[in-house]
Amino acid sequence: MPTYVYRCKNCEHQFEVVQRISDEPLRDCPECGGTIGRLLFPVGIVFKGSGFHVNDYPSSRSSGGNGRKTDEKSQSKSESKETVSTSKD
């Protein structure tokens, strides 16, 4: 069950209450009987592991870095080697 934090608008008394999500929010301050409001806090997130961005979005540098496909480079190199080897025979 979640823990909710309430603060009184009259006396500034702040307190925590463990409630179900389906329960109605509290309305009266236990100290002075004034109206209270629920406070919202950010949730602390801890990422563990090798990194989600690194795994999901590989860098473009791994494919050569210039945006060309590596197949084009290897084809042009192999073609030039073939022409050189045929001229020696």
Secondary structure per residue as TSV (DSSP state, phi and psi in degrees):
chain	resnum	aa	ss	phi	psi
A	1	M	-	360.0	140.6
A	2	P	-	-75.0	154.7
A	3	T	E	-103.0	124.8
A	4	Y	E	-106.7	144.2
A	5	V	E	-109.7	129.8
A	6	Y	E	-117.5	152.6
A	7	R	E	-136.8	135.2
A	8	C	E	-76.9	138.1
A	9	K	T	-80.1	-19.2
A	10	N	T	-90.4	-57.1
A	11	C	T	-102.3	-0.1
A	12	E	-	63.0	18.3
A	13	H	-	-68.7	128.7
A	14	Q	E	-115.5	134.9
A	15	F	E	-151.0	160.4
A	16	E	E	-110.0	144.9
A	17	V	E	-137.1	133.2
A	18	V	E	-90.0	117.0
A	19	Q	-	-136.2	158.3
A	20	R	-	-75.7	157.2
A	21	I	T	-65.1	-33.3
A	22	S	T	-78.5	-11.8
A	23	D	S	-70.5	149.0
A	24	E	-	-69.5	141.4
A	25	P	-	-66.9	150.3
A	26	L	-	-68.5	154.5
A	27	R	-	-124.0	-24.0
A	28	D	B	-115.9	139.2
A	29	C	-	-71.9	133.7
A	30	P	T	-72.4	-17.5
A	31	E	T	-86.7	-52.4
A	32	C	T	-118.1	-10.2
A	33	G	-	84.2	5.6
A	34	G	-	-77.7	179.1
A	35	T	B	-79.5	144.4
A	36	I	E	-122.9	162.4
A	37	G	E	-133.9	149.6
A	38	R	E	-82.1	134.1
A	39	L	E	-94.8	146.2
A	40	L	-	-111.3	136.4
A	41	F	-	-125.1	146.5
A	42	P	-	-70.2	150.2
A	43	V	-	-91.3	133.6
A	44	G	-	-78.1	126.2
A	45	I	-	-114.3	132.2
A	46	V	-	-120.6	118.9
A	47	F	-	-93.2	125.6
A	48	K	-	-119.5	149.4
A	49	G	S	119.7	-165.4
A	50	S	S	-82.3	-9.5
A	51	G	-	116.2	126.0
A	52	F	H	-75.7	-40.4
A	53	H	H	-66.6	-39.2
A	54	V	H	-64.6	-40.1
A	55	N	H	-76.3	-35.4
A	56	D	H	-85.3	-27.4
A	57	Y	S	-128.2	86.3
A	58	P	-	-67.2	149.6
A	59	S	-	-73.3	156.4
A	60	S	G	-77.5	-11.8
A	61	R	G	-68.0	-25.8
A	62	S	G	-68.1	-19.7
A	63	S	G	-97.5	15.7
A	64	G	T	119.8	-24.6
A	65	G	S	84.9	-15.2
A	66	N	S	-106.0	5.0
A	67	G	S	89.0	-8.8
A	68	R	-	-85.3	156.7
A	69	K	-	-77.6	146.4
A	70	T	H	-72.7	-21.7
A	71	D	H	-64.9	-37.3
A	72	E	H	-63.5	-41.4
A	73	K	H	-65.2	-47.1
A	74	S	H	-66.7	-34.0
A	75	Q	H	-67.6	-43.1
A	76	S	H	-67.8	-35.2
A	77	K	H	-68.9	-42.0
A	78	S	H	-68.7	-33.0
A	79	E	H	-67.0	-41.3
A	80	S	H	-68.1	-33.7
A	81	K	H	-68.0	-37.4
A	82	E	H	-65.8	-41.2
A	83	T	H	-67.3	-36.1
A	84	V	H	-68.9	-42.5
A	85	S	H	-68.9	-32.4
A	86	T	H	-74.2	-29.1
A	87	S	H	-74.1	-25.0
A	88	K	H	-76.4	-27.4
A	89	D	-	-74.3	360.0
